[in-house]
Amino acid sequence: MKPVRMYTTQVCPYCLRAKALLKQRGVEAIEEIRVDMNPAERDRMIEATGRRTVPQIYIGDTHVGGFDDLAALDQRGGLVPLLAD
């Protein structure tokens, strides 16, 4: 399974929903980067994604987007294949 990296904050309900969906699809470990604890990480996230909101989710080297993007990918049947090595 490809590694999953997610930019998050502590009180983000969409981050919790994204983590729950990923766990349902078999993801055991998510590297969380807390942008509320480290403003430099938020700057890095914005530079890399062009987005200011969390979560911002990467599966391997692919930027999936936020929770809505992740859920849409899953509904189209693309999430499980993307997670596969």
PyMOL Python script that loads the backbone (N, CA, C, O; Angstrom):
from pymol import cmd

cmd.read_pdbstr("""\
ATOM      1  N   MET A   1       0.848  -1.179   0.000  1.00  0.00           N
ATOM      2  CA  MET A   1       0.000   0.000   0.000  1.00  0.00           C
ATOM      3  C   MET A   1       0.893   1.242   0.000  1.00  0.00           C
ATOM      4  O   MET A   1       1.901   1.304   0.703  1.00  0.00           O
ATOM      5  N   LYS A   2       0.497   2.220  -0.801  1.00  0.00           N
ATOM      6  CA  LYS A   2       1.268   3.459  -0.868  1.00  0.00           C
ATOM      7  C   LYS A   2       1.128   4.243   0.430  1.00  0.00           C
ATOM      8  O   LYS A   2       0.104   4.151   1.106  1.00  0.00           O
ATOM      9  N   PRO A   3       2.157   5.014   0.780  1.00  0.00           N
ATOM     10  CA  PRO A   3       2.060   5.839   1.984  1.00  0.00           C
ATOM     11  C   PRO A   3       1.053   6.966   1.785  1.00  0.00           C
ATOM     12  O   PRO A   3       0.890   7.490   0.683  1.00  0.00           O
ATOM     13  N   VAL A   4       0.383   7.327   2.878  1.00  0.00           N
ATOM     14  CA  VAL A   4      -0.597   8.409   2.863  1.00  0.00           C
ATOM     15  C   VAL A   4      -0.099   9.509   3.781  1.00  0.00           C
ATOM     16  O   VAL A   4       0.264   9.264   4.932  1.00  0.00           O
ATOM     17  N   ARG A   5      -0.087  10.729   3.253  1.00  0.00           N
ATOM     18  CA  ARG A   5       0.324  11.917   4.007  1.00  0.00           C
ATOM     19  C   ARG A   5      -0.835  12.904   3.973  1.00  0.00           C
ATOM     20  O   ARG A   5      -1.434  13.133   2.922  1.00  0.00           O
ATOM     21  N   MET A   6      -1.151  13.491   5.137  1.00  0.00           N
ATOM     22  CA  MET A   6      -2.286  14.391   5.217  1.00  0.00           C
ATOM     23  C   MET A   6      -1.943  15.615   6.058  1.00  0.00           C
ATOM     24  O   MET A   6      -1.495  15.495   7.199  1.00  0.00           O
ATOM     25  N   TYR A   7      -2.157  16.783   5.485  1.00  0.00           N
ATOM     26  CA  TYR A   7      -2.044  18.029   6.231  1.00  0.00           C
ATOM     27  C   TYR A   7      -3.348  18.210   6.991  1.00  0.00           C
ATOM     28  O   TYR A   7      -4.428  18.158   6.401  1.00  0.00           O
ATOM     29  N   THR A   8      -3.250  18.424   8.310  1.00  0.00           N
ATOM     30  CA  THR A   8      -4.434  18.463   9.164  1.00  0.00           C
ATOM     31  C   THR A   8      -4.325  19.566  10.217  1.00  0.00           C
ATOM     32  O   THR A   8      -3.288  20.208  10.386  1.00  0.00           O
ATOM     33  N   THR A   9      -5.445  19.755  10.916  1.00  0.00           N
ATOM     34  CA  THR A   9      -5.458  20.519  12.168  1.00  0.00           C
ATOM     35  C   THR A   9      -6.191  19.657  13.193  1.00  0.00           C
ATOM     36  O   THR A   9      -6.832  18.667  12.840  1.00  0.00           O
ATOM     37  N   GLN A  10      -6.093  20.036  14.441  1.00  0.00           N
ATOM     38  CA  GLN A  10      -6.685  19.228  15.506  1.00  0.00           C
ATOM     39  C   GLN A  10      -8.210  19.222  15.448  1.00  0.00           C
ATOM     40  O   GLN A  10      -8.828  18.194  15.728  1.00  0.00           O
ATOM     41  N   VAL A  11      -8.823  20.335  15.093  1.00  0.00           N
ATOM     42  CA  VAL A  11     -10.282  20.461  15.206  1.00  0.00           C
ATOM     43  C   VAL A  11     -11.001  20.434  13.859  1.00  0.00           C
ATOM     44  O   VAL A  11     -12.068  21.032  13.716  1.00  0.00           O
ATOM     45  N   CYS A  12     -10.438  19.761  12.892  1.00  0.00           N
ATOM     46  CA  CYS A  12     -10.997  19.734  11.544  1.00  0.00           C
ATOM     47  C   CYS A  12     -11.902  18.518  11.355  1.00  0.00           C
ATOM     48  O   CYS A  12     -11.404  17.392  11.323  1.00  0.00           O
ATOM     49  N   PRO A  13     -13.221  18.713  11.230  1.00  0.00           N
ATOM     50  CA  PRO A  13     -14.109  17.557  11.044  1.00  0.00           C
ATOM     51  C   PRO A  13     -13.874  16.838   9.716  1.00  0.00           C
ATOM     52  O   PRO A  13     -14.053  15.623   9.637  1.00  0.00           O
ATOM     53  N   TYR A  14     -13.479  17.566   8.681  1.00  0.00           N
ATOM     54  CA  TYR A  14     -13.212  16.925   7.394  1.00  0.00           C
ATOM     55  C   TYR A  14     -11.954  16.055   7.461  1.00  0.00           C
ATOM     56  O   TYR A  14     -11.853  15.045   6.763  1.00  0.00           O
ATOM     57  N   CYS A  15     -11.008  16.448   8.294  1.00  0.00           N
ATOM     58  CA  CYS A  15      -9.811  15.622   8.495  1.00  0.00           C
ATOM     59  C   CYS A  15     -10.205  14.292   9.137  1.00  0.00           C
ATOM     60  O   CYS A  15      -9.718  13.235   8.736  1.00  0.00           O
ATOM     61  N   LEU A  16     -11.073  14.350  10.118  1.00  0.00           N
ATOM     62  CA  LEU A  16     -11.535  13.128  10.784  1.00  0.00           C
ATOM     63  C   LEU A  16     -12.288  12.229   9.812  1.00  0.00           C
ATOM     64  O   LEU A  16     -12.115  11.011   9.831  1.00  0.00           O
ATOM     65  N   ARG A  17     -13.115  12.819   8.969  1.00  0.00           N
ATOM     66  CA  ARG A  17     -13.866  12.035   7.982  1.00  0.00           C
ATOM     67  C   ARG A  17     -12.924  11.398   6.961  1.00  0.00           C
ATOM     68  O   ARG A  17     -13.109  10.246   6.570  1.00  0.00           O
ATOM     69  N   ALA A  18     -11.919  12.152   6.538  1.00  0.00           N
ATOM     70  CA  ALA A  18     -10.943  11.619   5.577  1.00  0.00           C
ATOM     71  C   ALA A  18     -10.186  10.444   6.195  1.00  0.00           C
ATOM     72  O   ALA A  18     -10.003   9.412   5.550  1.00  0.00           O
ATOM     73  N   LYS A  19      -9.748  10.602   7.444  1.00  0.00           N
ATOM     74  CA  LYS A  19      -9.027   9.513   8.114  1.00  0.00           C
ATOM     75  C   LYS A  19      -9.912   8.274   8.233  1.00  0.00           C
ATOM     76  O   LYS A  19      -9.448   7.155   8.015  1.00  0.00           O
ATOM     77  N   ALA A  20     -11.186   8.471   8.580  1.00  0.00           N
ATOM     78  CA  ALA A  20     -12.101   7.342   8.720  1.00  0.00           C
ATOM     79  C   ALA A  20     -12.286   6.618   7.380  1.00  0.00           C
ATOM     80  O   ALA A  20     -12.284   5.388   7.343  1.00  0.00           O
ATOM     81  N   LEU A  21     -12.444   7.356   6.295  1.00  0.00           N
ATOM     82  CA  LEU A  21     -12.612   6.742   4.981  1.00  0.00           C
ATOM     83  C   LEU A  21     -11.360   5.964   4.577  1.00  0.00           C
ATOM     84  O   LEU A  21     -11.447   4.844   4.073  1.00  0.00           O
ATOM     85  N   LEU A  22     -10.210   6.567   4.804  1.00  0.00           N
ATOM     86  CA  LEU A  22      -8.959   5.883   4.461  1.00  0.00           C
ATOM     87  C   LEU A  22      -8.793   4.600   5.275  1.00  0.00           C
ATOM     88  O   LEU A  22      -8.360   3.578   4.743  1.00  0.00           O
ATOM     89  N   LYS A  23      -9.133   4.652   6.552  1.00  0.00           N
ATOM     90  CA  LYS A  23      -9.045   3.449   7.398  1.00  0.00           C
ATOM     91  C   LYS A  23      -9.997   2.363   6.882  1.00  0.00           C
ATOM     92  O   LYS A  23      -9.654   1.181   6.883  1.00  0.00           O
ATOM     93  N   GLN A  24     -11.211   2.774   6.435  1.00  0.00           N
ATOM     94  CA  GLN A  24     -12.169   1.806   5.881  1.00  0.00           C
ATOM     95  C   GLN A  24     -11.613   1.133   4.633  1.00  0.00           C
ATOM     96  O   GLN A  24     -11.971  -0.003   4.321  1.00  0.00           O
ATOM     97  N   ARG A  25     -10.748   1.827   3.931  1.00  0.00           N
ATOM     98  CA  ARG A  25     -10.177   1.280   2.695  1.00  0.00           C
ATOM     99  C   ARG A  25      -8.846   0.575   2.944  1.00  0.00           C
ATOM    100  O   ARG A  25      -8.127   0.243   2.002  1.00  0.00           O
ATOM    101  N   GLY A  26      -8.522   0.348   4.222  1.00  0.00           N
ATOM    102  CA  GLY A  26      -7.373  -0.478   4.551  1.00  0.00           C
ATOM    103  C   GLY A  26      -6.099   0.259   4.896  1.00  0.00           C
ATOM    104  O   GLY A  26      -5.065  -0.374   5.114  1.00  0.00           O
ATOM    105  N   VAL A  27      -6.141   1.573   4.952  1.00  0.00           N
ATOM    106  CA  VAL A  27      -4.936   2.331   5.303  1.00  0.00           C
ATOM    107  C   VAL A  27      -4.689   2.165   6.795  1.00  0.00           C
ATOM    108  O   VAL A  27      -5.562   2.447   7.616  1.00  0.00           O
ATOM    109  N   GLU A  28      -3.491   1.705   7.134  1.00  0.00           N
ATOM    110  CA  GLU A  28      -3.166   1.470   8.539  1.00  0.00           C
ATOM    111  C   GLU A  28      -2.445   2.648   9.171  1.00  0.00           C
ATOM    112  O   GLU A  28      -2.587   2.894  10.369  1.00  0.00           O
ATOM    113  N   ALA A  29      -1.670   3.379   8.374  1.00  0.00           N
ATOM    114  CA  ALA A  29      -0.884   4.484   8.920  1.00  0.00           C
ATOM    115  C   ALA A  29      -1.036   5.709   8.020  1.00  0.00           C
ATOM    116  O   ALA A  29      -0.939   5.620   6.796  1.00  0.00           O
ATOM    117  N   ILE A  30      -1.275   6.844   8.654  1.00  0.00           N
ATOM    118  CA  ILE A  30      -1.372   8.115   7.951  1.00  0.00           C
ATOM    119  C   ILE A  30      -0.367   9.058   8.584  1.00  0.00           C
ATOM    120  O   ILE A  30      -0.401   9.298   9.791  1.00  0.00           O
ATOM    121  N   GLU A  31       0.521   9.586   7.770  1.00  0.00           N
ATOM    122  CA  GLU A  31       1.456  10.591   8.266  1.00  0.00           C
ATOM    123  C   GLU A  31       0.703  11.916   8.327  1.00  0.00           C
ATOM    124  O   GLU A  31       0.341  12.486   7.297  1.00  0.00           O
ATOM    125  N   GLU A  32       0.473  12.395   9.541  1.00  0.00           N
ATOM    126  CA  GLU A  32      -0.249  13.653   9.722  1.00  0.00           C
ATOM    127  C   GLU A  32       0.737  14.790   9.917  1.00  0.00           C
ATOM    128  O   GLU A  32       1.663  14.703  10.724  1.00  0.00           O
ATOM    129  N   ILE A  33       0.521  15.853   9.166  1.00  0.00           N
ATOM    130  CA  ILE A  33       1.323  17.062   9.302  1.00  0.00           C
ATOM    131  C   ILE A  33       0.382  18.134   9.829  1.00  0.00           C
ATOM    132  O   ILE A  33      -0.492  18.618   9.109  1.00  0.00           O
ATOM    133  N   ARG A  34       0.569  18.497  11.091  1.00  0.00           N
ATOM    134  CA  ARG A  34      -0.325  19.438  11.767  1.00  0.00           C
ATOM    135  C   ARG A  34       0.067  20.872  11.436  1.00  0.00           C
ATOM    136  O   ARG A  34       1.066  21.385  11.941  1.00  0.00           O
ATOM    137  N   VAL A  35      -0.723  21.509  10.589  1.00  0.00           N
ATOM    138  CA  VAL A  35      -0.413  22.884  10.189  1.00  0.00           C
ATOM    139  C   VAL A  35      -0.817  23.902  11.250  1.00  0.00           C
ATOM    140  O   VAL A  35      -0.373  25.049  11.203  1.00  0.00           O
ATOM    141  N   ASP A  36      -1.656  23.498  12.211  1.00  0.00           N
ATOM    142  CA  ASP A  36      -2.007  24.412  13.301  1.00  0.00           C
ATOM    143  C   ASP A  36      -0.886  24.499  14.333  1.00  0.00           C
ATOM    144  O   ASP A  36      -0.823  25.464  15.096  1.00  0.00           O
ATOM    145  N   MET A  37      -0.022  23.526  14.364  1.00  0.00           N
ATOM    146  CA  MET A  37       1.098  23.518  15.302  1.00  0.00           C
ATOM    147  C   MET A  37       2.360  24.139  14.704  1.00  0.00           C
ATOM    148  O   MET A  37       3.259  24.563  15.431  1.00  0.00           O
ATOM    149  N   ASN A  38       2.417  24.187  13.373  1.00  0.00           N
ATOM    150  CA  ASN A  38       3.621  24.660  12.711  1.00  0.00           C
ATOM    151  C   ASN A  38       3.249  25.477  11.467  1.00  0.00           C
ATOM    152  O   ASN A  38       2.976  24.909  10.410  1.00  0.00           O
ATOM    153  N   PRO A  39       3.239  26.809  11.594  1.00  0.00           N
ATOM    154  CA  PRO A  39       2.858  27.668  10.470  1.00  0.00           C
ATOM    155  C   PRO A  39       3.729  27.461   9.221  1.00  0.00           C
ATOM    156  O   PRO A  39       3.254  27.666   8.105  1.00  0.00           O
ATOM    157  N   ALA A  40       4.969  27.067   9.389  1.00  0.00           N
ATOM    158  CA  ALA A  40       5.839  26.817   8.237  1.00  0.00           C
ATOM    159  C   ALA A  40       5.299  25.655   7.406  1.00  0.00           C
ATOM    160  O   ALA A  40       5.426  25.660   6.182  1.00  0.00           O
ATOM    161  N   GLU A  41       4.699  24.666   8.057  1.00  0.00           N
ATOM    162  CA  GLU A  41       4.107  23.544   7.333  1.00  0.00           C
ATOM    163  C   GLU A  41       2.878  23.995   6.532  1.00  0.00           C
ATOM    164  O   GLU A  41       2.640  23.501   5.430  1.00  0.00           O
ATOM    165  N   ARG A  42       2.100  24.936   7.087  1.00  0.00           N
ATOM    166  CA  ARG A  42       0.960  25.479   6.338  1.00  0.00           C
ATOM    167  C   ARG A  42       1.459  26.179   5.080  1.00  0.00           C
ATOM    168  O   ARG A  42       0.890  26.013   4.001  1.00  0.00           O
ATOM    169  N   ASP A  43       2.522  26.961   5.225  1.00  0.00           N
ATOM    170  CA  ASP A  43       3.111  27.638   4.062  1.00  0.00           C
ATOM    171  C   ASP A  43       3.574  26.625   3.025  1.00  0.00           C
ATOM    172  O   ASP A  43       3.359  26.817   1.828  1.00  0.00           O
ATOM    173  N   ARG A  44       4.209  25.548   3.481  1.00  0.00           N
ATOM    174  CA  ARG A  44       4.664  24.489   2.581  1.00  0.00           C
ATOM    175  C   ARG A  44       3.486  23.830   1.864  1.00  0.00           C
ATOM    176  O   ARG A  44       3.558  23.528   0.673  1.00  0.00           O
ATOM    177  N   MET A  45       2.396  23.612   2.613  1.00  0.00           N
ATOM    178  CA  MET A  45       1.195  23.007   2.049  1.00  0.00           C
ATOM    179  C   MET A  45       0.604  23.901   0.960  1.00  0.00           C
ATOM    180  O   MET A  45       0.258  23.425  -0.121  1.00  0.00           O
ATOM    181  N   ILE A  46       0.493  25.182   1.246  1.00  0.00           N
ATOM    182  CA  ILE A  46      -0.077  26.129   0.282  1.00  0.00           C
ATOM    183  C   ILE A  46       0.783  26.185  -0.973  1.00  0.00           C
ATOM    184  O   ILE A  46       0.267  26.202  -2.090  1.00  0.00           O
ATOM    185  N   GLU A  47       2.095  26.215  -0.782  1.00  0.00           N
ATOM    186  CA  GLU A  47       3.002  26.262  -1.919  1.00  0.00           C
ATOM    187  C   GLU A  47       2.876  25.005  -2.785  1.00  0.00           C
ATOM    188  O   GLU A  47       2.889  25.083  -4.014  1.00  0.00           O
ATOM    189  N   ALA A  48       2.755  23.852  -2.130  1.00  0.00           N
ATOM    190  CA  ALA A  48       2.702  22.575  -2.861  1.00  0.00           C
ATOM    191  C   ALA A  48       1.355  22.332  -3.537  1.00  0.00           C
ATOM    192  O   ALA A  48       1.304  21.773  -4.633  1.00  0.00           O
ATOM    193  N   THR A  49       0.260  22.750  -2.889  1.00  0.00           N
ATOM    194  CA  THR A  49      -1.073  22.394  -3.375  1.00  0.00           C
ATOM    195  C   THR A  49      -1.835  23.562  -3.990  1.00  0.00           C
ATOM    196  O   THR A  49      -2.759  23.357  -4.778  1.00  0.00           O
ATOM    197  N   GLY A  50      -1.452  24.781  -3.635  1.00  0.00           N
ATOM    198  CA  GLY A  50      -2.218  25.941  -4.074  1.00  0.00           C
ATOM    199  C   GLY A  50      -3.510  26.114  -3.298  1.00  0.00           C
ATOM    200  O   GLY A  50      -4.357  26.923  -3.676  1.00  0.00           O
ATOM    201  N   ARG A  51      -3.669  25.366  -2.223  1.00  0.00           N
ATOM    202  CA  ARG A  51      -4.888  25.411  -1.407  1.00  0.00           C
ATOM    203  C   ARG A  51      -4.546  25.786   0.026  1.00  0.00           C
ATOM    204  O   ARG A  51      -3.455  25.502   0.521  1.00  0.00           O
ATOM    205  N   ARG A  52      -5.509  26.432   0.681  1.00  0.00           N
ATOM    206  CA  ARG A  52      -5.302  26.896   2.052  1.00  0.00           C
ATOM    207  C   ARG A  52      -6.037  26.041   3.089  1.00  0.00           C
ATOM    208  O   ARG A  52      -5.762  26.147   4.284  1.00  0.00           O
ATOM    209  N   THR A  53      -6.962  25.200   2.641  1.00  0.00           N
ATOM    210  CA  THR A  53      -7.809  24.448   3.566  1.00  0.00           C
ATOM    211  C   THR A  53      -7.244  23.063   3.844  1.00  0.00           C
ATOM    212  O   THR A  53      -6.480  22.514   3.050  1.00  0.00           O
ATOM    213  N   VAL A  54      -7.635  22.511   4.985  1.00  0.00           N
ATOM    214  CA  VAL A  54      -7.275  21.145   5.337  1.00  0.00           C
ATOM    215  C   VAL A  54      -8.533  20.299   5.354  1.00  0.00           C
ATOM    216  O   VAL A  54      -9.624  20.820   5.583  1.00  0.00           O
ATOM    217  N   PRO A  55      -8.402  19.021   5.119  1.00  0.00           N
ATOM    218  CA  PRO A  55      -7.164  18.308   4.868  1.00  0.00           C
ATOM    219  C   PRO A  55      -6.689  18.489   3.425  1.00  0.00           C
ATOM    220  O   PRO A  55      -7.469  18.789   2.521  1.00  0.00           O
ATOM    221  N   GLN A  56      -5.414  18.300   3.252  1.00  0.00           N
ATOM    222  CA  GLN A  56      -4.823  18.122   1.927  1.00  0.00           C
ATOM    223  C   GLN A  56      -4.140  16.768   1.975  1.00  0.00           C
ATOM    224  O   GLN A  56      -3.272  16.524   2.813  1.00  0.00           O
ATOM    225  N   ILE A  57      -4.540  15.894   1.071  1.00  0.00           N
ATOM    226  CA  ILE A  57      -4.176  14.477   1.151  1.00  0.00           C
ATOM    227  C   ILE A  57      -3.298  14.082  -0.023  1.00  0.00           C
ATOM    228  O   ILE A  57      -3.582  14.397  -1.179  1.00  0.00           O
ATOM    229  N   TYR A  58      -2.228  13.386   0.308  1.00  0.00           N
ATOM    230  CA  TYR A  58      -1.350  12.796  -0.702  1.00  0.00           C
ATOM    231  C   TYR A  58      -1.377  11.287  -0.529  1.00  0.00           C
ATOM    232  O   TYR A  58      -1.285  10.776   0.587  1.00  0.00           O
ATOM    233  N   ILE A  59      -1.503  10.584  -1.641  1.00  0.00           N
ATOM    234  CA  ILE A  59      -1.351   9.134  -1.653  1.00  0.00           C
ATOM    235  C   ILE A  59      -0.147   8.863  -2.544  1.00  0.00           C
ATOM    236  O   ILE A  59      -0.189   9.100  -3.751  1.00  0.00           O
ATOM    237  N   GLY A  60       0.923   8.365  -1.939  1.00  0.00           N
ATOM    238  CA  GLY A  60       2.192   8.287  -2.647  1.00  0.00           C
ATOM    239  C   GLY A  60       2.595   9.709  -3.033  1.00  0.00           C
ATOM    240  O   GLY A  60       2.626  10.596  -2.180  1.00  0.00           O
ATOM    241  N   ASP A  61       2.901   9.928  -4.297  1.00  0.00           N
ATOM    242  CA  ASP A  61       3.260  11.263  -4.779  1.00  0.00           C
ATOM    243  C   ASP A  61       2.079  12.012  -5.370  1.00  0.00           C
ATOM    244  O   ASP A  61       2.240  13.135  -5.847  1.00  0.00           O
ATOM    245  N   THR A  62       0.900  11.415  -5.348  1.00  0.00           N
ATOM    246  CA  THR A  62      -0.289  12.014  -5.965  1.00  0.00           C
ATOM    247  C   THR A  62      -1.050  12.869  -4.971  1.00  0.00           C
ATOM    248  O   THR A  62      -1.445  12.389  -3.909  1.00  0.00           O
ATOM    249  N   HIS A  63      -1.259  14.138  -5.310  1.00  0.00           N
ATOM    250  CA  HIS A  63      -2.090  15.020  -4.495  1.00  0.00           C
ATOM    251  C   HIS A  63      -3.545  14.745  -4.847  1.00  0.00           C
ATOM    252  O   HIS A  63      -3.985  15.009  -5.965  1.00  0.00           O
ATOM    253  N   VAL A  64      -4.283  14.215  -3.883  1.00  0.00           N
ATOM    254  CA  VAL A  64      -5.684  13.878  -4.090  1.00  0.00           C
ATOM    255  C   VAL A  64      -6.557  15.114  -3.914  1.00  0.00           C
ATOM    256  O   VAL A  64      -7.533  15.292  -4.643  1.00  0.00           O
ATOM    257  N   GLY A  65      -6.213  15.970  -2.952  1.00  0.00           N
ATOM    258  CA  GLY A  65      -7.017  17.146  -2.639  1.00  0.00           C
ATOM    259  C   GLY A  65      -7.549  17.036  -1.224  1.00  0.00           C
ATOM    260  O   GLY A  65      -6.897  16.477  -0.341  1.00  0.00           O
ATOM    261  N   GLY A  66      -8.747  17.580  -1.017  1.00  0.00           N
ATOM    262  CA  GLY A  66      -9.377  17.560   0.299  1.00  0.00           C
ATOM    263  C   GLY A  66     -10.318  16.384   0.460  1.00  0.00           C
ATOM    264  O   GLY A  66     -10.313  15.451  -0.343  1.00  0.00           O
ATOM    265  N   PHE A  67     -11.132  16.440   1.515  1.00  0.00           N
ATOM    266  CA  PHE A  67     -12.047  15.322   1.790  1.00  0.00           C
ATOM    267  C   PHE A  67     -13.036  15.110   0.656  1.00  0.00           C
ATOM    268  O   PHE A  67     -13.265  13.973   0.244  1.00  0.00           O
ATOM    269  N   ASP A  68     -13.633  16.198   0.139  1.00  0.00           N
ATOM    270  CA  ASP A  68     -14.611  16.044  -0.943  1.00  0.00           C
ATOM    271  C   ASP A  68     -13.985  15.363  -2.154  1.00  0.00           C
ATOM    272  O   ASP A  68     -14.614  14.521  -2.795  1.00  0.00           O
ATOM    273  N   ASP A  69     -12.738  15.732  -2.466  1.00  0.00           N
ATOM    274  CA  ASP A  69     -12.025  15.103  -3.584  1.00  0.00           C
ATOM    275  C   ASP A  69     -11.785  13.620  -3.306  1.00  0.00           C
ATOM    276  O   ASP A  69     -11.938  12.778  -4.192  1.00  0.00           O
ATOM    277  N   LEU A  70     -11.407  13.313  -2.069  1.00  0.00           N
ATOM    278  CA  LEU A  70     -11.157  11.921  -1.671  1.00  0.00           C
ATOM    279  C   LEU A  70     -12.431  11.095  -1.778  1.00  0.00           C
ATOM    280  O   LEU A  70     -12.416   9.985  -2.310  1.00  0.00           O
ATOM    281  N   ALA A  71     -13.540  11.643  -1.269  1.00  0.00           N
ATOM    282  CA  ALA A  71     -14.819  10.925  -1.316  1.00  0.00           C
ATOM    283  C   ALA A  71     -15.271  10.716  -2.762  1.00  0.00           C
ATOM    284  O   ALA A  71     -15.780   9.648  -3.098  1.00  0.00           O
ATOM    285  N   ALA A  72     -15.091  11.719  -3.616  1.00  0.00           N
ATOM    286  CA  ALA A  72     -15.472  11.592  -5.025  1.00  0.00           C
ATOM    287  C   ALA A  72     -14.616  10.530  -5.718  1.00  0.00           C
ATOM    288  O   ALA A  72     -15.120   9.740  -6.516  1.00  0.00           O
ATOM    289  N   LEU A  73     -13.329  10.520  -5.407  1.00  0.00           N
ATOM    290  CA  LEU A  73     -12.431   9.512  -5.963  1.00  0.00           C
ATOM    291  C   LEU A  73     -12.884   8.119  -5.550  1.00  0.00           C
ATOM    292  O   LEU A  73     -12.887   7.195  -6.364  1.00  0.00           O
ATOM    293  N   ASP A  74     -13.268   7.968  -4.286  1.00  0.00           N
ATOM    294  CA  ASP A  74     -13.738   6.683  -3.784  1.00  0.00           C
ATOM    295  C   ASP A  74     -15.025   6.271  -4.483  1.00  0.00           C
ATOM    296  O   ASP A  74     -15.172   5.108  -4.861  1.00  0.00           O
ATOM    297  N   GLN A  75     -15.956   7.194  -4.663  1.00  0.00           N
ATOM    298  CA  GLN A  75     -17.232   6.884  -5.316  1.00  0.00           C
ATOM    299  C   GLN A  75     -17.041   6.462  -6.767  1.00  0.00           C
ATOM    300  O   GLN A  75     -17.804   5.647  -7.285  1.00  0.00           O
ATOM    301  N   ARG A  76     -16.023   7.015  -7.421  1.00  0.00           N
ATOM    302  CA  ARG A  76     -15.721   6.641  -8.807  1.00  0.00           C
ATOM    303  C   ARG A  76     -14.960   5.320  -8.893  1.00  0.00           C
ATOM    304  O   ARG A  76     -14.718   4.808  -9.987  1.00  0.00           O
ATOM    305  N   GLY A  77     -14.583   4.768  -7.733  1.00  0.00           N
ATOM    306  CA  GLY A  77     -13.845   3.514  -7.719  1.00  0.00           C
ATOM    307  C   GLY A  77     -12.351   3.687  -7.910  1.00  0.00           C
ATOM    308  O   GLY A  77     -11.655   2.716  -8.208  1.00  0.00           O
ATOM    309  N   GLY A  78     -11.842   4.899  -7.747  1.00  0.00           N
ATOM    310  CA  GLY A  78     -10.431   5.148  -7.987  1.00  0.00           C
ATOM    311  C   GLY A  78      -9.528   5.119  -6.766  1.00  0.00           C
ATOM    312  O   GLY A  78      -8.305   5.081  -6.900  1.00  0.00           O
ATOM    313  N   LEU A  79     -10.121   5.137  -5.568  1.00  0.00           N
ATOM    314  CA  LEU A  79      -9.312   5.228  -4.356  1.00  0.00           C
ATOM    315  C   LEU A  79      -8.525   3.945  -4.091  1.00  0.00           C
ATOM    316  O   LEU A  79      -7.314   4.001  -3.874  1.00  0.00           O
ATOM    317  N   VAL A  80      -9.181   2.814  -4.106  1.00  0.00           N
ATOM    318  CA  VAL A  80      -8.514   1.549  -3.791  1.00  0.00           C
ATOM    319  C   VAL A  80      -7.367   1.269  -4.779  1.00  0.00           C
ATOM    320  O   VAL A  80      -6.277   0.893  -4.347  1.00  0.00           O
ATOM    321  N   PRO A  81      -7.585   1.443  -6.090  1.00  0.00           N
ATOM    322  CA  PRO A  81      -6.458   1.236  -7.008  1.00  0.00           C
ATOM    323  C   PRO A  81      -5.298   2.212  -6.772  1.00  0.00           C
ATOM    324  O   PRO A  81      -4.133   1.841  -6.920  1.00  0.00           O
ATOM    325  N   LEU A  82      -5.616   3.450  -6.408  1.00  0.00           N
ATOM    326  CA  LEU A  82      -4.555   4.429  -6.143  1.00  0.00           C
ATOM    327  C   LEU A  82      -3.747   4.041  -4.910  1.00  0.00           C
ATOM    328  O   LEU A  82      -2.535   4.252  -4.867  1.00  0.00           O
ATOM    329  N   LEU A  83      -4.411   3.479  -3.916  1.00  0.00           N
ATOM    330  CA  LEU A  83      -3.734   3.061  -2.684  1.00  0.00           C
ATOM    331  C   LEU A  83      -2.827   1.850  -2.915  1.00  0.00           C
ATOM    332  O   LEU A  83      -1.832   1.680  -2.211  1.00  0.00           O
ATOM    333  N   ALA A  84      -3.160   1.020  -3.882  1.00  0.00           N
ATOM    334  CA  ALA A  84      -2.399  -0.215  -4.134  1.00  0.00           C
ATOM    335  C   ALA A  84      -0.992   0.115  -4.612  1.00  0.00           C
ATOM    336  O   ALA A  84      -0.775   1.095  -5.325  1.00  0.00           O
ATOM    337  N   ASP A  85      -0.046  -0.713  -4.208  1.00  0.00           N
ATOM    338  CA  ASP A  85       1.342  -0.524  -4.650  1.00  0.00           C
ATOM    339  C   ASP A  85       1.505  -0.790  -6.122  1.00  0.00           C
ATOM    340  O   ASP A  85       2.611  -0.675  -6.651  1.00  0.00           O
TER     341      ASP A  85
END
""", "prot")
cmd.dss("prot")
cmd.show_as("cartoon", "prot")
cmd.util.cbc("prot")
cmd.orient("prot")
